[in-house]
């Protein structure tokens, strides 16, 4: 006896996975674009993103959250904007005491200075640096300064002892500097902290 129900009614509904995947990708792209745009606008660690900048106090809001990232962003920006900085004859590395040798840590223009005798000095020091991170900083940047004739290094006696994972902060900051895309899409920029003495 023939069934009165059509065979088509027994078919499983066709699921359109293509539209679901495209929808998920669109949402993910929109979120990444929003995060990138926000980071470019606020430019929290003053990396030097093009475009408009929010008028905020970045030193108070962001610098103390990740001092190493701020310092490396400042160094990269200085080397980009003032190519003559690569001709520095003296490099300073160390903690906040070393950073103060060329001027206020709040003033990034004091990273590269010329003294009264015409000697060019570049300051790679930053507040909260210990012995290991200072050495790591120098190792990374030494080839960028082919004319350096002297290194001025200072560190506090307490910083000579070993610490747990002492290079984590500096290595993360260097990775971001080497690939600025990480900077614009990063959620983790304030995950590590360092004190400014």
C-alpha positions in Angstrom: 0.0 0.0 0.0 1.6 3.3 -1.0 2.4 5.7 1.7 0.5 9.0 1.8 3.5 10.8 3.2 5.9 12.1 0.6 9.4 10.7 0.7 10.8 14.3 0.8 9.4 14.8 4.3 11.7 12.0 5.7 14.9 13.8 4.6 17.0 15.4 7.3 17.1 19.2 7.0 20.1 20.5 5.1 22.4 22.6 7.4 24.2 25.5 5.8 27.6 25.3 7.4 29.1 27.7 4.9 27.0 30.6 6.2 27.8 29.7 9.8 31.5 29.7 9.1 31.4 32.9 7.2 29.4 34.5 10.0 31.9 33.4 12.7 34.8 34.6 10.5 33.1 38.0 10.0 32.6 38.4 13.8 36.2 37.4 14.5 37.5 39.9 11.9 35.3 42.7 13.3 36.6 42.1 16.8 40.2 42.0 15.6 39.7 45.2 13.5 38.1 46.9 16.5 41.0 46.0 18.8 43.6 47.1 16.2 41.8 50.4 15.7 41.5 51.0 19.5 45.3 50.2 20.0 46.2 52.5 17.1 44.1 55.3 18.4 45.1 55.1 22.0 48.7 53.9 21.2 49.1 53.0 24.9 52.8 52.6 25.0 53.5 55.4 22.5 54.9 53.1 19.9 54.3 55.7 17.2 51.2 54.5 15.4 50.0 56.7 12.5 46.7 58.5 12.7 45.0 60.4 15.5 45.9 60.0 19.1 43.7 60.1 22.2 44.6 62.9 24.5 45.4 60.9 27.6 48.2 60.7 30.1 50.0 57.6 28.8 52.7 57.8 31.5 50.2 57.5 34.4 47.8 55.1 32.6 50.2 52.7 30.8 53.9 53.2 31.3 54.0 51.8 34.8 52.0 48.7 33.7 54.9 47.5 31.5 58.0 49.7 31.7 60.1 47.4 29.5 57.6 47.6 26.6 57.4 51.4 27.0 61.2 51.7 26.9 61.7 49.5 23.9 58.9 51.3 22.0 60.6 54.6 22.8 64.0 53.2 21.6 62.5 51.9 18.4 60.7 55.2 17.7 63.8 57.2 18.4 65.9 55.1 16.0 63.2 55.5 13.4 62.8 59.2 13.7 66.4 60.2 14.3 68.7 57.9 12.3 71.7 59.9 13.6 71.1 58.2 17.0 72.8 55.1 15.6 76.0 57.0 15.6 76.0 57.2 19.4 79.5 56.8 20.8 78.3 55.9 24.3 75.6 53.5 25.5 74.0 53.6 28.9 72.4 50.5 30.3 70.9 49.7 33.7 68.0 50.8 35.9 66.4 54.1 36.7 69.6 55.5 38.1 71.3 55.0 34.7 68.2 56.4 32.9 68.4 59.6 34.9 72.0 60.2 33.6 70.6 61.8 30.5 67.4 63.3 31.8 64.0 62.6 33.1 62.5 59.1 32.5 59.2 60.9 31.6 60.9 62.6 28.7 61.6 60.2 25.9 63.6 62.9 24.0 66.4 62.4 26.5 67.1 58.9 25.2 69.5 60.4 22.7 71.6 63.4 23.8 74.8 65.2 22.9 76.9 66.4 25.8 78.8 69.6 26.0 81.9 68.0 24.3 79.8 66.9 21.3 79.7 63.2 22.3 76.6 61.3 21.3 75.0 59.3 24.0 72.1 56.8 23.8 70.4 55.6 26.9 69.0 52.1 26.9 68.3 52.0 30.7 64.8 51.9 32.2 63.3 51.8 35.6 63.0 48.4 37.2 65.7 46.8 35.1 67.9 44.2 36.8 71.3 42.9 35.8 69.9 40.1 33.5 67.4 42.3 31.6 70.0 45.1 31.2 72.4 42.6 29.6 69.6 41.3 27.4 68.8 44.8 26.3 72.4 45.5 25.4 72.8 42.2 23.5 69.7 43.0 21.4 70.7 46.5 20.5 74.5 46.4 20.3 74.6 45.8 16.6 72.4 48.9 16.0 75.2 51.1 17.3 78.3 50.3 15.3 80.3 53.3 16.6 79.9 52.8 20.3 83.2 53.2 22.1 82.1 52.9 25.7 79.3 51.4 27.7 78.2 53.0 31.0 76.5 50.4 33.1 74.9 50.9 36.5 72.7 48.7 38.6 71.7 48.6 42.2 73.5 46.0 44.4 70.1 44.4 45.2 69.6 43.7 41.5 72.7 41.6 41.2 71.0 38.5 42.7 69.2 36.1 40.5 65.4 36.4 40.0 62.8 34.0 38.6 62.3 34.3 34.8 64.2 37.7 34.7 64.1 38.0 30.9 60.4 37.3 30.4 59.4 40.9 30.4 62.2 42.1 28.1 61.8 39.2 25.7 58.0 39.8 25.3 58.7 43.5 24.7 61.3 42.7 22.1 59.0 40.3 20.3 56.4 43.1 20.1 58.9 45.6 18.8 60.1 43.2 16.1 56.6 42.6 14.9 54.4 45.7 15.5 51.4 43.7 14.4 51.5 42.0 17.9 51.4 45.5 19.4 48.2 46.4 17.6 46.3 43.2 18.3 47.7 42.4 21.8 45.5 41.9 24.9 48.6 41.2 27.0 50.5 44.5 26.9 49.8 45.2 30.6 50.3 41.7 31.9 53.8 42.3 33.3 54.7 45.0 35.7 57.9 46.7 36.8 58.4 49.5 39.2 60.1 52.8 38.4 62.5 53.7 41.1 
